[in-house]
Amino acid sequence: MKHIVLTSAIIALFFSACKTEKKTEPATMAAEQTVLEKLAYASGYENWKTIASLKFTFNVDRDTIHSERKWIWNIAANEVTGMSFGDSVTYNRAAIDSTTAKVDAAFINDKYWMLAPFNLIWDQNNFTYQLDSLAVAPISKESLQKLTIVYGSEGGYTPGDAYDFYFGDDYLIREWAFRKSNQAEPNIVTTWEDYQDIEGLKIASMHKNPEGTFSISFTGLEATRR
């Protein structure tokens, strides 16, 4: 079986995640939901335990260039099948080696774009965070809440990176910014829009930059229950 060949343009999209107020209180010890939990549950986190598998296509459109990767994620078996440029590979995430590490990095990137609110719970011991109750969103210029997370300097594919999440009173993410290595200026800023309900998961199927020259979208979204 062939392995996915990844172009440099796609590899450049890899990023894993990061927080700014140093507060790593475990969710189970909080008297009420933390902001991390509120964001995750607003996107249907309570339904995650019922999902057996996810199928999706990760599309990248930059100017006139289109590329895509298709994924089938057997969550129960921790098995992933990736398809790109006509090639495919199936591997188990518990047994990643040198031949599958690059494919897994692509998978982590793509599912992070899709399930970032859930990673706020999954990764909460690996980042610090800061909440601003009022901030100007970079694209819409609306006054929204802002959560900044900064990942630790070790572990993962891109340690030390930072993300700024902008959201309203419903705790659904509207926009975000990615800042490599926690630099001051964002590397990329996009919307979170066109939410779809996939077996109780609320997934933003479209992300666009302010200029309209770059977008990431999800198509072929399917989920099966346990």
PyMOL commands that place a pseudoatom at each C-alpha (Angstrom):
pseudoatom trace, name=CA, resn=MET, resi=1, chain=A, elem=C, hetatm=0, pos=[0.000, 0.000, 0.000]
pseudoatom trace, name=CA, resn=LYS, resi=2, chain=A, elem=C, hetatm=0, pos=[1.439, 3.382, -0.921]
pseudoatom trace, name=CA, resn=HIS, resi=3, chain=A, elem=C, hetatm=0, pos=[2.044, 6.163, 1.533]
pseudoatom trace, name=CA, resn=ILE, resi=4, chain=A, elem=C, hetatm=0, pos=[0.602, 9.657, 1.180]
pseudoatom trace, name=CA, resn=VAL, resi=5, chain=A, elem=C, hetatm=0, pos=[2.955, 12.106, -0.492]
pseudoatom trace, name=CA, resn=LEU, resi=6, chain=A, elem=C, hetatm=0, pos=[2.667, 15.543, 1.103]
pseudoatom trace, name=CA, resn=THR, resi=7, chain=A, elem=C, hetatm=0, pos=[3.508, 18.725, -0.762]
pseudoatom trace, name=CA, resn=SER, resi=8, chain=A, elem=C, hetatm=0, pos=[5.513, 21.460, 0.955]
pseudoatom trace, name=CA, resn=ALA, resi=9, chain=A, elem=C, hetatm=0, pos=[2.475, 23.748, 0.750]
pseudoatom trace, name=CA, resn=ILE, resi=10, chain=A, elem=C, hetatm=0, pos=[0.413, 21.266, 2.736]
pseudoatom trace, name=CA, resn=ILE, resi=11, chain=A, elem=C, hetatm=0, pos=[3.200, 20.514, 5.195]
pseudoatom trace, name=CA, resn=ALA, resi=12, chain=A, elem=C, hetatm=0, pos=[3.357, 24.248, 5.904]
pseudoatom trace, name=CA, resn=LEU, resi=13, chain=A, elem=C, hetatm=0, pos=[-0.192, 24.015, 7.225]
pseudoatom trace, name=CA, resn=PHE, resi=14, chain=A, elem=C, hetatm=0, pos=[0.772, 21.689, 10.069]
pseudoatom trace, name=CA, resn=PHE, resi=15, chain=A, elem=C, hetatm=0, pos=[0.260, 23.074, 13.513]
pseudoatom trace, name=CA, resn=SER, resi=16, chain=A, elem=C, hetatm=0, pos=[-0.821, 21.455, 16.721]
pseudoatom trace, name=CA, resn=ALA, resi=17, chain=A, elem=C, hetatm=0, pos=[-1.600, 24.044, 19.500]
pseudoatom trace, name=CA, resn=CYS, resi=18, chain=A, elem=C, hetatm=0, pos=[-0.891, 26.516, 22.614]
pseudoatom trace, name=CA, resn=LYS, resi=19, chain=A, elem=C, hetatm=0, pos=[-2.497, 29.090, 26.426]
pseudoatom trace, name=CA, resn=THR, resi=20, chain=A, elem=C, hetatm=0, pos=[-1.723, 32.467, 28.309]
pseudoatom trace, name=CA, resn=GLU, resi=21, chain=A, elem=C, hetatm=0, pos=[-3.188, 32.870, 31.965]
pseudoatom trace, name=CA, resn=LYS, resi=22, chain=A, elem=C, hetatm=0, pos=[-1.276, 30.143, 33.789]
pseudoatom trace, name=CA, resn=LYS, resi=23, chain=A, elem=C, hetatm=0, pos=[-4.269, 28.236, 35.081]
pseudoatom trace, name=CA, resn=THR, resi=24, chain=A, elem=C, hetatm=0, pos=[-4.302, 24.475, 34.660]
pseudoatom trace, name=CA, resn=GLU, resi=25, chain=A, elem=C, hetatm=0, pos=[-7.200, 23.616, 36.966]
pseudoatom trace, name=CA, resn=PRO, resi=26, chain=A, elem=C, hetatm=0, pos=[-8.516, 20.121, 36.112]
pseudoatom trace, name=CA, resn=ALA, resi=27, chain=A, elem=C, hetatm=0, pos=[-12.057, 20.234, 34.810]
pseudoatom trace, name=CA, resn=THR, resi=28, chain=A, elem=C, hetatm=0, pos=[-13.207, 17.589, 37.266]
pseudoatom trace, name=CA, resn=MET, resi=29, chain=A, elem=C, hetatm=0, pos=[-12.218, 19.774, 40.224]
pseudoatom trace, name=CA, resn=ALA, resi=30, chain=A, elem=C, hetatm=0, pos=[-14.011, 22.901, 39.072]
pseudoatom trace, name=CA, resn=ALA, resi=31, chain=A, elem=C, hetatm=0, pos=[-17.233, 23.806, 40.864]
pseudoatom trace, name=CA, resn=GLU, resi=32, chain=A, elem=C, hetatm=0, pos=[-18.716, 24.801, 37.522]
pseudoatom trace, name=CA, resn=GLN, resi=33, chain=A, elem=C, hetatm=0, pos=[-17.685, 24.550, 33.900]
pseudoatom trace, name=CA, resn=THR, resi=34, chain=A, elem=C, hetatm=0, pos=[-14.435, 26.252, 32.970]
pseudoatom trace, name=CA, resn=VAL, resi=35, chain=A, elem=C, hetatm=0, pos=[-14.237, 28.316, 29.794]
pseudoatom trace, name=CA, resn=LEU, resi=36, chain=A, elem=C, hetatm=0, pos=[-12.453, 25.353, 28.187]
pseudoatom trace, name=CA, resn=GLU, resi=37, chain=A, elem=C, hetatm=0, pos=[-15.390, 23.091, 28.965]
pseudoatom trace, name=CA, resn=LYS, resi=38, chain=A, elem=C, hetatm=0, pos=[-17.935, 25.672, 27.849]
pseudoatom trace, name=CA, resn=LEU, resi=39, chain=A, elem=C, hetatm=0, pos=[-16.290, 25.946, 24.441]
pseudoatom trace, name=CA, resn=ALA, resi=40, chain=A, elem=C, hetatm=0, pos=[-16.006, 22.172, 24.056]
pseudoatom trace, name=CA, resn=TYR, resi=41, chain=A, elem=C, hetatm=0, pos=[-19.566, 21.428, 25.168]
pseudoatom trace, name=CA, resn=ALA, resi=42, chain=A, elem=C, hetatm=0, pos=[-20.998, 24.193, 22.960]
pseudoatom trace, name=CA, resn=SER, resi=43, chain=A, elem=C, hetatm=0, pos=[-19.595, 22.176, 20.038]
pseudoatom trace, name=CA, resn=GLY, resi=44, chain=A, elem=C, hetatm=0, pos=[-21.191, 18.923, 21.218]
pseudoatom trace, name=CA, resn=TYR, resi=45, chain=A, elem=C, hetatm=0, pos=[-18.405, 17.393, 23.283]
pseudoatom trace, name=CA, resn=GLU, resi=46, chain=A, elem=C, hetatm=0, pos=[-20.939, 15.430, 25.350]
pseudoatom trace, name=CA, resn=ASN, resi=47, chain=A, elem=C, hetatm=0, pos=[-21.717, 13.408, 22.218]
pseudoatom trace, name=CA, resn=TRP, resi=48, chain=A, elem=C, hetatm=0, pos=[-18.103, 12.477, 21.470]
pseudoatom trace, name=CA, resn=LYS, resi=49, chain=A, elem=C, hetatm=0, pos=[-18.297, 9.324, 23.575]
pseudoatom trace, name=CA, resn=THR, resi=50, chain=A, elem=C, hetatm=0, pos=[-21.009, 8.003, 21.243]
pseudoatom trace, name=CA, resn=ILE, resi=51, chain=A, elem=C, hetatm=0, pos=[-18.959, 8.383, 18.042]
pseudoatom trace, name=CA, resn=ALA, resi=52, chain=A, elem=C, hetatm=0, pos=[-17.333, 5.229, 16.633]
pseudoatom trace, name=CA, resn=SER, resi=53, chain=A, elem=C, hetatm=0, pos=[-15.847, 6.655, 13.436]
pseudoatom trace, name=CA, resn=LEU, resi=54, chain=A, elem=C, hetatm=0, pos=[-15.458, 9.860, 11.455]
pseudoatom trace, name=CA, resn=LYS, resi=55, chain=A, elem=C, hetatm=0, pos=[-15.006, 10.338, 7.733]
pseudoatom trace, name=CA, resn=PHE, resi=56, chain=A, elem=C, hetatm=0, pos=[-14.062, 13.706, 6.244]
pseudoatom trace, name=CA, resn=THR, resi=57, chain=A, elem=C, hetatm=0, pos=[-12.221, 15.495, 3.453]
pseudoatom trace, name=CA, resn=PHE, resi=58, chain=A, elem=C, hetatm=0, pos=[-9.877, 18.338, 4.386]
pseudoatom trace, name=CA, resn=ASN, resi=59, chain=A, elem=C, hetatm=0, pos=[-9.799, 20.866, 1.516]
pseudoatom trace, name=CA, resn=VAL, resi=60, chain=A, elem=C, hetatm=0, pos=[-7.268, 23.663, 1.069]
pseudoatom trace, name=CA, resn=ASP, resi=61, chain=A, elem=C, hetatm=0, pos=[-7.854, 26.422, -1.485]
pseudoatom trace, name=CA, resn=ARG, resi=62, chain=A, elem=C, hetatm=0, pos=[-5.117, 29.004, -1.943]
pseudoatom trace, name=CA, resn=ASP, resi=63, chain=A, elem=C, hetatm=0, pos=[-5.813, 31.413, -4.794]
pseudoatom trace, name=CA, resn=THR, resi=64, chain=A, elem=C, hetatm=0, pos=[-6.472, 29.035, -7.725]
pseudoatom trace, name=CA, resn=ILE, resi=65, chain=A, elem=C, hetatm=0, pos=[-4.725, 25.990, -6.220]
pseudoatom trace, name=CA, resn=HIS, resi=66, chain=A, elem=C, hetatm=0, pos=[-6.830, 23.252, -4.641]
pseudoatom trace, name=CA, resn=SER, resi=67, chain=A, elem=C, hetatm=0, pos=[-5.595, 20.287, -2.641]
pseudoatom trace, name=CA, resn=GLU, resi=68, chain=A, elem=C, hetatm=0, pos=[-7.345, 17.801, -0.401]
pseudoatom trace, name=CA, resn=ARG, resi=69, chain=A, elem=C, hetatm=0, pos=[-6.847, 14.885, 1.933]
pseudoatom trace, name=CA, resn=LYS, resi=70, chain=A, elem=C, hetatm=0, pos=[-9.480, 12.294, 2.781]
pseudoatom trace, name=CA, resn=TRP, resi=71, chain=A, elem=C, hetatm=0, pos=[-9.565, 10.573, 6.133]
pseudoatom trace, name=CA, resn=ILE, resi=72, chain=A, elem=C, hetatm=0, pos=[-11.402, 7.660, 7.728]
pseudoatom trace, name=CA, resn=TRP, resi=73, chain=A, elem=C, hetatm=0, pos=[-10.852, 7.565, 11.479]
pseudoatom trace, name=CA, resn=ASN, resi=74, chain=A, elem=C, hetatm=0, pos=[-11.864, 4.406, 13.321]
pseudoatom trace, name=CA, resn=ILE, resi=75, chain=A, elem=C, hetatm=0, pos=[-11.899, 5.948, 16.786]
pseudoatom trace, name=CA, resn=ALA, resi=76, chain=A, elem=C, hetatm=0, pos=[-12.589, 2.758, 18.722]
pseudoatom trace, name=CA, resn=ALA, resi=77, chain=A, elem=C, hetatm=0, pos=[-9.657, 0.941, 17.070]
pseudoatom trace, name=CA, resn=ASN, resi=78, chain=A, elem=C, hetatm=0, pos=[-7.456, 4.085, 16.995]
pseudoatom trace, name=CA, resn=GLU, resi=79, chain=A, elem=C, hetatm=0, pos=[-6.906, 3.361, 13.294]
pseudoatom trace, name=CA, resn=VAL, resi=80, chain=A, elem=C, hetatm=0, pos=[-6.623, 5.982, 10.557]
pseudoatom trace, name=CA, resn=THR, resi=81, chain=A, elem=C, hetatm=0, pos=[-6.794, 5.679, 6.782]
pseudoatom trace, name=CA, resn=GLY, resi=82, chain=A, elem=C, hetatm=0, pos=[-5.555, 8.662, 4.790]
pseudoatom trace, name=CA, resn=MET, resi=83, chain=A, elem=C, hetatm=0, pos=[-5.915, 9.254, 1.048]
pseudoatom trace, name=CA, resn=SER, resi=84, chain=A, elem=C, hetatm=0, pos=[-4.179, 11.966, -0.944]
pseudoatom trace, name=CA, resn=PHE, resi=85, chain=A, elem=C, hetatm=0, pos=[-2.958, 12.343, -4.536]
pseudoatom trace, name=CA, resn=GLY, resi=86, chain=A, elem=C, hetatm=0, pos=[-4.346, 8.896, -5.352]
pseudoatom trace, name=CA, resn=ASP, resi=87, chain=A, elem=C, hetatm=0, pos=[-2.297, 7.126, -2.694]
pseudoatom trace, name=CA, resn=SER, resi=88, chain=A, elem=C, hetatm=0, pos=[-3.530, 5.762, 0.632]
pseudoatom trace, name=CA, resn=VAL, resi=89, chain=A, elem=C, hetatm=0, pos=[-2.156, 4.453, 3.904]
pseudoatom trace, name=CA, resn=THR, resi=90, chain=A, elem=C, hetatm=0, pos=[-3.746, 2.820, 6.931]
pseudoatom trace, name=CA, resn=TYR, resi=91, chain=A, elem=C, hetatm=0, pos=[-1.993, 2.877, 10.286]
pseudoatom trace, name=CA, resn=ASN, resi=92, chain=A, elem=C, hetatm=0, pos=[-2.657, 2.593, 14.004]
pseudoatom trace, name=CA, resn=ARG, resi=93, chain=A, elem=C, hetatm=0, pos=[-1.952, 5.724, 16.026]
pseudoatom trace, name=CA, resn=ALA, resi=94, chain=A, elem=C, hetatm=0, pos=[-0.567, 3.601, 18.857]
pseudoatom trace, name=CA, resn=ALA, resi=95, chain=A, elem=C, hetatm=0, pos=[2.198, 2.307, 16.570]
pseudoatom trace, name=CA, resn=ILE, resi=96, chain=A, elem=C, hetatm=0, pos=[3.530, 5.296, 14.626]
pseudoatom trace, name=CA, resn=ASP, resi=97, chain=A, elem=C, hetatm=0, pos=[6.925, 4.815, 13.010]
pseudoatom trace, name=CA, resn=SER, resi=98, chain=A, elem=C, hetatm=0, pos=[9.170, 6.723, 10.620]
pseudoatom trace, name=CA, resn=THR, resi=99, chain=A, elem=C, hetatm=0, pos=[7.044, 5.740, 7.622]
pseudoatom trace, name=CA, resn=THR, resi=100, chain=A, elem=C, hetatm=0, pos=[3.765, 6.972, 9.121]
pseudoatom trace, name=CA, resn=ALA, resi=101, chain=A, elem=C, hetatm=0, pos=[4.901, 9.955, 11.246]
pseudoatom trace, name=CA, resn=LYS, resi=102, chain=A, elem=C, hetatm=0, pos=[4.497, 12.459, 8.396]
pseudoatom trace, name=CA, resn=VAL, resi=103, chain=A, elem=C, hetatm=0, pos=[1.030, 11.151, 7.570]
pseudoatom trace, name=CA, resn=ASP, resi=104, chain=A, elem=C, hetatm=0, pos=[0.061, 11.291, 11.237]
pseudoatom trace, name=CA, resn=ALA, resi=105, chain=A, elem=C, hetatm=0, pos=[1.269, 14.903, 11.434]
pseudoatom trace, name=CA, resn=ALA, resi=106, chain=A, elem=C, hetatm=0, pos=[-1.093, 15.723, 8.555]
pseudoatom trace, name=CA, resn=PHE, resi=107, chain=A, elem=C, hetatm=0, pos=[-3.938, 13.906, 10.305]
pseudoatom trace, name=CA, resn=ILE, resi=108, chain=A, elem=C, hetatm=0, pos=[-3.326, 15.739, 13.599]
pseudoatom trace, name=CA, resn=ASN, resi=109, chain=A, elem=C, hetatm=0, pos=[-3.334, 19.062, 11.743]
pseudoatom trace, name=CA, resn=ASP, resi=110, chain=A, elem=C, hetatm=0, pos=[-6.532, 18.322, 9.851]
pseudoatom trace, name=CA, resn=LYS, resi=111, chain=A, elem=C, hetatm=0, pos=[-8.515, 17.005, 12.799]
pseudoatom trace, name=CA, resn=TYR, resi=112, chain=A, elem=C, hetatm=0, pos=[-7.321, 19.947, 14.906]
pseudoatom trace, name=CA, resn=TRP, resi=113, chain=A, elem=C, hetatm=0, pos=[-8.961, 22.340, 12.447]
pseudoatom trace, name=CA, resn=MET, resi=114, chain=A, elem=C, hetatm=0, pos=[-12.134, 20.280, 12.801]
pseudoatom trace, name=CA, resn=LEU, resi=115, chain=A, elem=C, hetatm=0, pos=[-12.149, 19.507, 16.533]
pseudoatom trace, name=CA, resn=ALA, resi=116, chain=A, elem=C, hetatm=0, pos=[-10.109, 22.291, 18.152]
pseudoatom trace, name=CA, resn=PRO, resi=117, chain=A, elem=C, hetatm=0, pos=[-12.816, 22.959, 20.796]
pseudoatom trace, name=CA, resn=PHE, resi=118, chain=A, elem=C, hetatm=0, pos=[-12.495, 19.349, 21.957]
pseudoatom trace, name=CA, resn=ASN, resi=119, chain=A, elem=C, hetatm=0, pos=[-8.711, 19.671, 22.162]
pseudoatom trace, name=CA, resn=LEU, resi=120, chain=A, elem=C, hetatm=0, pos=[-9.242, 22.357, 24.781]
pseudoatom trace, name=CA, resn=ILE, resi=121, chain=A, elem=C, hetatm=0, pos=[-10.227, 19.483, 27.082]
pseudoatom trace, name=CA, resn=TRP, resi=122, chain=A, elem=C, hetatm=0, pos=[-7.971, 16.778, 25.639]
pseudoatom trace, name=CA, resn=ASP, resi=123, chain=A, elem=C, hetatm=0, pos=[-4.850, 18.975, 25.758]
pseudoatom trace, name=CA, resn=GLN, resi=124, chain=A, elem=C, hetatm=0, pos=[-5.560, 21.098, 28.837]
pseudoatom trace, name=CA, resn=ASN, resi=125, chain=A, elem=C, hetatm=0, pos=[-2.598, 19.697, 30.767]
pseudoatom trace, name=CA, resn=ASN, resi=126, chain=A, elem=C, hetatm=0, pos=[-0.260, 20.677, 27.923]
pseudoatom trace, name=CA, resn=PHE, resi=127, chain=A, elem=C, hetatm=0, pos=[-1.016, 24.387, 27.625]
pseudoatom trace, name=CA, resn=THR, resi=128, chain=A, elem=C, hetatm=0, pos=[-1.583, 27.536, 29.629]
pseudoatom trace, name=CA, resn=TYR, resi=129, chain=A, elem=C, hetatm=0, pos=[-4.422, 29.906, 28.853]
pseudoatom trace, name=CA, resn=GLN, resi=130, chain=A, elem=C, hetatm=0, pos=[-5.730, 33.426, 29.273]
pseudoatom trace, name=CA, resn=LEU, resi=131, chain=A, elem=C, hetatm=0, pos=[-9.309, 34.628, 28.912]
pseudoatom trace, name=CA, resn=ASP, resi=132, chain=A, elem=C, hetatm=0, pos=[-10.180, 38.181, 27.896]
pseudoatom trace, name=CA, resn=SER, resi=133, chain=A, elem=C, hetatm=0, pos=[-13.871, 38.961, 28.419]
pseudoatom trace, name=CA, resn=LEU, resi=134, chain=A, elem=C, hetatm=0, pos=[-13.812, 41.646, 25.716]
pseudoatom trace, name=CA, resn=ALA, resi=135, chain=A, elem=C, hetatm=0, pos=[-11.597, 41.796, 22.641]
pseudoatom trace, name=CA, resn=VAL, resi=136, chain=A, elem=C, hetatm=0, pos=[-11.858, 43.012, 19.057]
pseudoatom trace, name=CA, resn=ALA, resi=137, chain=A, elem=C, hetatm=0, pos=[-12.074, 40.097, 16.642]
pseudoatom trace, name=CA, resn=PRO, resi=138, chain=A, elem=C, hetatm=0, pos=[-9.448, 40.419, 13.865]
pseudoatom trace, name=CA, resn=ILE, resi=139, chain=A, elem=C, hetatm=0, pos=[-11.787, 39.826, 10.900]
pseudoatom trace, name=CA, resn=SER, resi=140, chain=A, elem=C, hetatm=0, pos=[-15.299, 40.957, 11.834]
pseudoatom trace, name=CA, resn=LYS, resi=141, chain=A, elem=C, hetatm=0, pos=[-14.056, 43.630, 14.280]
pseudoatom trace, name=CA, resn=GLU, resi=142, chain=A, elem=C, hetatm=0, pos=[-16.850, 42.554, 16.605]
pseudoatom trace, name=CA, resn=SER, resi=143, chain=A, elem=C, hetatm=0, pos=[-16.395, 42.724, 20.369]
pseudoatom trace, name=CA, resn=LEU, resi=144, chain=A, elem=C, hetatm=0, pos=[-16.079, 39.095, 21.424]
pseudoatom trace, name=CA, resn=GLN, resi=145, chain=A, elem=C, hetatm=0, pos=[-14.526, 37.036, 24.169]
pseudoatom trace, name=CA, resn=LYS, resi=146, chain=A, elem=C, hetatm=0, pos=[-10.983, 35.867, 23.478]
pseudoatom trace, name=CA, resn=LEU, resi=147, chain=A, elem=C, hetatm=0, pos=[-9.248, 32.739, 24.731]
pseudoatom trace, name=CA, resn=THR, resi=148, chain=A, elem=C, hetatm=0, pos=[-5.508, 32.445, 24.133]
pseudoatom trace, name=CA, resn=ILE, resi=149, chain=A, elem=C, hetatm=0, pos=[-3.776, 29.108, 24.620]
pseudoatom trace, name=CA, resn=VAL, resi=150, chain=A, elem=C, hetatm=0, pos=[-0.018, 28.529, 24.478]
pseudoatom trace, name=CA, resn=TYR, resi=151, chain=A, elem=C, hetatm=0, pos=[1.294, 24.993, 24.266]
pseudoatom trace, name=CA, resn=GLY, resi=152, chain=A, elem=C, hetatm=0, pos=[4.306, 23.804, 26.218]
pseudoatom trace, name=CA, resn=SER, resi=153, chain=A, elem=C, hetatm=0, pos=[7.779, 23.808, 24.710]
pseudoatom trace, name=CA, resn=GLU, resi=154, chain=A, elem=C, hetatm=0, pos=[8.032, 20.020, 24.566]
pseudoatom trace, name=CA, resn=GLY, resi=155, chain=A, elem=C, hetatm=0, pos=[5.985, 17.260, 22.958]
pseudoatom trace, name=CA, resn=GLY, resi=156, chain=A, elem=C, hetatm=0, pos=[3.701, 17.200, 19.940]
pseudoatom trace, name=CA, resn=TYR, resi=157, chain=A, elem=C, hetatm=0, pos=[4.574, 18.061, 16.358]
pseudoatom trace, name=CA, resn=THR, resi=158, chain=A, elem=C, hetatm=0, pos=[4.760, 21.843, 16.847]
pseudoatom trace, name=CA, resn=PRO, resi=159, chain=A, elem=C, hetatm=0, pos=[5.470, 22.663, 20.505]
pseudoatom trace, name=CA, resn=GLY, resi=160, chain=A, elem=C, hetatm=0, pos=[5.243, 26.237, 21.778]
pseudoatom trace, name=CA, resn=ASP, resi=161, chain=A, elem=C, hetatm=0, pos=[2.567, 27.399, 19.322]
pseudoatom trace, name=CA, resn=ALA, resi=162, chain=A, elem=C, hetatm=0, pos=[-0.276, 29.739, 20.307]
pseudoatom trace, name=CA, resn=TYR, resi=163, chain=A, elem=C, hetatm=0, pos=[-3.922, 30.101, 19.274]
pseudoatom trace, name=CA, resn=ASP, resi=164, chain=A, elem=C, hetatm=0, pos=[-6.387, 32.916, 19.873]
pseudoatom trace, name=CA, resn=PHE, resi=165, chain=A, elem=C, hetatm=0, pos=[-10.062, 31.846, 19.849]
pseudoatom trace, name=CA, resn=TYR, resi=166, chain=A, elem=C, hetatm=0, pos=[-12.795, 34.485, 19.463]
pseudoatom trace, name=CA, resn=PHE, resi=167, chain=A, elem=C, hetatm=0, pos=[-16.351, 33.570, 20.477]
pseudoatom trace, name=CA, resn=GLY, resi=168, chain=A, elem=C, hetatm=0, pos=[-19.691, 35.012, 21.559]
pseudoatom trace, name=CA, resn=ASP, resi=169, chain=A, elem=C, hetatm=0, pos=[-22.077, 34.276, 24.412]
pseudoatom trace, name=CA, resn=ASP, resi=170, chain=A, elem=C, hetatm=0, pos=[-23.014, 30.942, 22.802]
pseudoatom trace, name=CA, resn=TYR, resi=171, chain=A, elem=C, hetatm=0, pos=[-19.369, 29.808, 23.115]
pseudoatom trace, name=CA, resn=LEU, resi=172, chain=A, elem=C, hetatm=0, pos=[-19.188, 28.791, 19.450]
pseudoatom trace, name=CA, resn=ILE, resi=173, chain=A, elem=C, hetatm=0, pos=[-15.887, 29.848, 17.908]
pseudoatom trace, name=CA, resn=ARG, resi=174, chain=A, elem=C, hetatm=0, pos=[-16.313, 32.609, 15.297]
pseudoatom trace, name=CA, resn=GLU, resi=175, chain=A, elem=C, hetatm=0, pos=[-12.677, 33.336, 14.406]
pseudoatom trace, name=CA, resn=TRP, resi=176, chain=A, elem=C, hetatm=0, pos=[-9.203, 32.253, 15.406]
pseudoatom trace, name=CA, resn=ALA, resi=177, chain=A, elem=C, hetatm=0, pos=[-5.553, 33.158, 14.917]
pseudoatom trace, name=CA, resn=PHE, resi=178, chain=A, elem=C, hetatm=0, pos=[-2.526, 30.869, 14.848]
pseudoatom trace, name=CA, resn=ARG, resi=179, chain=A, elem=C, hetatm=0, pos=[0.818, 32.219, 16.080]
pseudoatom trace, name=CA, resn=LYS, resi=180, chain=A, elem=C, hetatm=0, pos=[3.813, 29.965, 15.516]
pseudoatom trace, name=CA, resn=SER, resi=181, chain=A, elem=C, hetatm=0, pos=[6.113, 29.712, 18.538]
pseudoatom trace, name=CA, resn=ASN, resi=182, chain=A, elem=C, hetatm=0, pos=[3.884, 32.252, 20.332]
pseudoatom trace, name=CA, resn=GLN, resi=183, chain=A, elem=C, hetatm=0, pos=[5.139, 35.123, 18.186]
pseudoatom trace, name=CA, resn=ALA, resi=184, chain=A, elem=C, hetatm=0, pos=[3.291, 38.435, 18.490]
pseudoatom trace, name=CA, resn=GLU, resi=185, chain=A, elem=C, hetatm=0, pos=[1.908, 38.594, 14.953]
pseudoatom trace, name=CA, resn=PRO, resi=186, chain=A, elem=C, hetatm=0, pos=[-0.401, 35.809, 13.699]
pseudoatom trace, name=CA, resn=ASN, resi=187, chain=A, elem=C, hetatm=0, pos=[0.719, 33.542, 10.888]
pseudoatom trace, name=CA, resn=ILE, resi=188, chain=A, elem=C, hetatm=0, pos=[-2.880, 32.977, 9.844]
pseudoatom trace, name=CA, resn=VAL, resi=189, chain=A, elem=C, hetatm=0, pos=[-6.308, 34.287, 10.827]
pseudoatom trace, name=CA, resn=THR, resi=190, chain=A, elem=C, hetatm=0, pos=[-9.555, 32.681, 9.634]
pseudoatom trace, name=CA, resn=THR, resi=191, chain=A, elem=C, hetatm=0, pos=[-13.261, 32.554, 10.282]
pseudoatom trace, name=CA, resn=TRP, resi=192, chain=A, elem=C, hetatm=0, pos=[-15.150, 29.620, 11.775]
pseudoatom trace, name=CA, resn=GLU, resi=193, chain=A, elem=C, hetatm=0, pos=[-18.436, 29.402, 9.872]
pseudoatom trace, name=CA, resn=ASP, resi=194, chain=A, elem=C, hetatm=0, pos=[-20.997, 27.175, 8.137]
pseudoatom trace, name=CA, resn=TYR, resi=195, chain=A, elem=C, hetatm=0, pos=[-21.474, 24.979, 11.194]
pseudoatom trace, name=CA, resn=GLN, resi=196, chain=A, elem=C, hetatm=0, pos=[-22.883, 21.507, 10.518]
pseudoatom trace, name=CA, resn=ASP, resi=197, chain=A, elem=C, hetatm=0, pos=[-24.437, 19.112, 13.029]
pseudoatom trace, name=CA, resn=ILE, resi=198, chain=A, elem=C, hetatm=0, pos=[-22.823, 15.703, 12.539]
pseudoatom trace, name=CA, resn=GLU, resi=199, chain=A, elem=C, hetatm=0, pos=[-24.388, 13.207, 14.962]
pseudoatom trace, name=CA, resn=GLY, resi=200, chain=A, elem=C, hetatm=0, pos=[-24.470, 15.896, 17.647]
pseudoatom trace, name=CA, resn=LEU, resi=201, chain=A, elem=C, hetatm=0, pos=[-21.020, 17.338, 16.869]
pseudoatom trace, name=CA, resn=LYS, resi=202, chain=A, elem=C, hetatm=0, pos=[-21.107, 20.984, 15.771]
pseudoatom trace, name=CA, resn=ILE, resi=203, chain=A, elem=C, hetatm=0, pos=[-18.361, 21.329, 13.179]
pseudoatom trace, name=CA, resn=ALA, resi=204, chain=A, elem=C, hetatm=0, pos=[-17.391, 24.549, 11.390]
pseudoatom trace, name=CA, resn=SER, resi=205, chain=A, elem=C, hetatm=0, pos=[-17.118, 23.373, 7.793]
pseudoatom trace, name=CA, resn=MET, resi=206, chain=A, elem=C, hetatm=0, pos=[-15.552, 26.588, 6.425]
pseudoatom trace, name=CA, resn=HIS, resi=207, chain=A, elem=C, hetatm=0, pos=[-12.574, 28.736, 7.440]
pseudoatom trace, name=CA, resn=LYS, resi=208, chain=A, elem=C, hetatm=0, pos=[-11.607, 31.804, 5.361]
pseudoatom trace, name=CA, resn=ASN, resi=209, chain=A, elem=C, hetatm=0, pos=[-8.884, 34.414, 5.678]
pseudoatom trace, name=CA, resn=PRO, resi=210, chain=A, elem=C, hetatm=0, pos=[-9.819, 38.135, 5.595]
pseudoatom trace, name=CA, resn=GLU, resi=211, chain=A, elem=C, hetatm=0, pos=[-8.611, 38.607, 2.004]
pseudoatom trace, name=CA, resn=GLY, resi=212, chain=A, elem=C, hetatm=0, pos=[-10.593, 35.682, 0.647]
pseudoatom trace, name=CA, resn=THR, resi=213, chain=A, elem=C, hetatm=0, pos=[-7.449, 34.211, -0.928]
pseudoatom trace, name=CA, resn=PHE, resi=214, chain=A, elem=C, hetatm=0, pos=[-7.195, 31.210, 1.351]
pseudoatom trace, name=CA, resn=SER, resi=215, chain=A, elem=C, hetatm=0, pos=[-9.716, 28.793, 2.819]
pseudoatom trace, name=CA, resn=ILE, resi=216, chain=A, elem=C, hetatm=0, pos=[-9.904, 25.449, 4.560]
pseudoatom trace, name=CA, resn=SER, resi=217, chain=A, elem=C, hetatm=0, pos=[-13.151, 23.538, 4.340]
pseudoatom trace, name=CA, resn=PHE, resi=218, chain=A, elem=C, hetatm=0, pos=[-14.555, 20.155, 5.296]
pseudoatom trace, name=CA, resn=THR, resi=219, chain=A, elem=C, hetatm=0, pos=[-16.682, 18.083, 2.952]
pseudoatom trace, name=CA, resn=GLY, resi=220, chain=A, elem=C, hetatm=0, pos=[-17.957, 14.519, 3.061]
pseudoatom trace, name=CA, resn=LEU, resi=221, chain=A, elem=C, hetatm=0, pos=[-18.501, 14.756, 6.802]
pseudoatom trace, name=CA, resn=GLU, resi=222, chain=A, elem=C, hetatm=0, pos=[-19.907, 11.490, 8.140]
pseudoatom trace, name=CA, resn=ALA, resi=223, chain=A, elem=C, hetatm=0, pos=[-20.005, 9.937, 11.592]
pseudoatom trace, name=CA, resn=THR, resi=224, chain=A, elem=C, hetatm=0, pos=[-21.165, 6.567, 12.838]
pseudoatom trace, name=CA, resn=ARG, resi=225, chain=A, elem=C, hetatm=0, pos=[-22.263, 5.887, 16.385]
pseudoatom trace, name=CA, resn=ARG, resi=226, chain=A, elem=C, hetatm=0, pos=[-21.003, 3.156, 18.678]
for i in range(1, 226): cmd.bond("trace and resi %d" % i, "trace and resi %d" % (i + 1))
show_as sticks, trace
zoom trace
